[in-house]
Every structure is written in C-alpha cells, then in structure tokens.
Amino acid sequence: MQIFNVEGLKVEPVPRCYQASQALARRLLGEQSNGVVYPSVRHEGGTCLACFRPALVYRPRQGARYEIRLAASPEGYKTTVRVVPS
C-alpha cells in the first residue's frame, strides 16, 4: 500500500491558502497513492491518516467528537478545542 508521509515538509496547521495541499493531493492521486500521513494538530506527537481510497478503511468506529474554533489575528491563530458531549 502506497501512503505519502509529509514528514520533512513545511506544513502550516491552518494554511492561508490550500493551493499547495490541493496540488500535492492531485499529484499523489495521479501517482495512484492511497493516502497521506501527517502530524496531528489536536494531539502533539500524534499522527493522522487521510485515505484517498475509502474501500481500504475497514471497520470504522466513531470516537469522540470535537469542536475546533480558529480565530485569526496578526500574531497567528488562536485555537480553541472542546469535546462535544454525545
């Protein structure tokens, strides 16, 4: 299974423009990639996977639900995360 790892690339947690990430996704899809592995912005040290081929995801389960609010300012982004009760 071919999965692209963004480790080593300069990645903004909340990009001002999605042009670069969309170009990367188009390139990877053209190369028959199955997805992308990238660092979590919610959990420091965590890893996320975006799968381009849903048929490869077996037995999905719903975990916690999160509400993420981003507020832009000249100094950067203020992020507020809370768990949404079930």
C-alpha positions in Angstrom: 0.0 0.0 0.0 1.5 3.3 -1.0 1.0 6.1 1.5 2.7 9.5 1.4 4.3 10.8 4.6 4.5 14.6 4.8 7.3 14.4 7.4 10.0 16.8 6.5 7.7 19.2 4.6 7.0 22.6 6.0 3.3 22.4 6.8 1.1 25.1 8.3 -1.6 23.8 10.8 -4.1 26.1 9.2 -2.9 27.3 5.8 -3.7 30.7 4.5 -4.2 29.1 1.1 -4.9 25.5 0.3 -3.4 25.7 -3.2 -0.2 23.8 -2.3 -2.0 21.0 -0.4 -4.5 20.6 -3.3 -1.7 20.4 -5.8 0.0 17.7 -3.7 -3.2 15.7 -3.5 -3.7 15.9 -7.3 -0.1 14.7 -7.8 -0.5 11.9 -5.3 -3.8 10.7 -6.8 -2.1 10.8 -10.2 0.6 8.6 -8.8 -2.0 6.1 -7.5 -1.2 6.9 -3.9 -3.6 5.6 -1.3 -3.3 8.5 1.1 -1.3 10.9 3.2 0.1 10.6 6.7 0.5 13.9 8.6 1.1 15.2 12.1 -1.9 15.9 14.3 -2.7 19.5 15.2 -5.0 18.2 18.0 -2.6 15.9 19.8 1.0 16.8 20.0 3.1 13.9 18.8 0.0 12.3 17.2 -0.3 11.1 13.6 -3.3 11.3 11.2 -4.1 9.4 8.0 -6.1 10.7 5.1 -7.2 7.8 3.0 -7.9 8.5 -0.7 -9.5 5.1 -1.2 -12.4 4.6 1.2 -12.6 0.8 0.4 -9.2 0.4 2.2 -10.8 1.6 5.5 -12.0 -1.4 7.4 -14.4 -1.3 10.4 -14.6 2.4 11.0 -15.7 3.4 14.5 -16.9 6.8 15.8 -14.7 8.2 18.5 -15.1 11.5 20.4 -16.5 14.5 18.6 -14.5 17.7 18.7 -15.4 21.4 18.1 -12.4 23.3 16.8 -12.6 27.1 16.6 -9.9 29.1 14.9 -9.5 32.9 15.3 -7.1 34.7 13.0 -5.0 37.6 14.3 -1.9 39.4 13.2 0.1 37.2 15.7 -1.2 34.0 14.2 -4.1 31.7 15.0 -5.8 31.2 18.4 -7.2 27.6 18.6 -9.9 26.5 20.9 -10.8 22.8 21.1 -13.5 21.2 23.1 -15.1 17.7 23.3 -18.7 17.8 22.2 -20.9 15.7 24.5 -22.6 12.7 22.9 
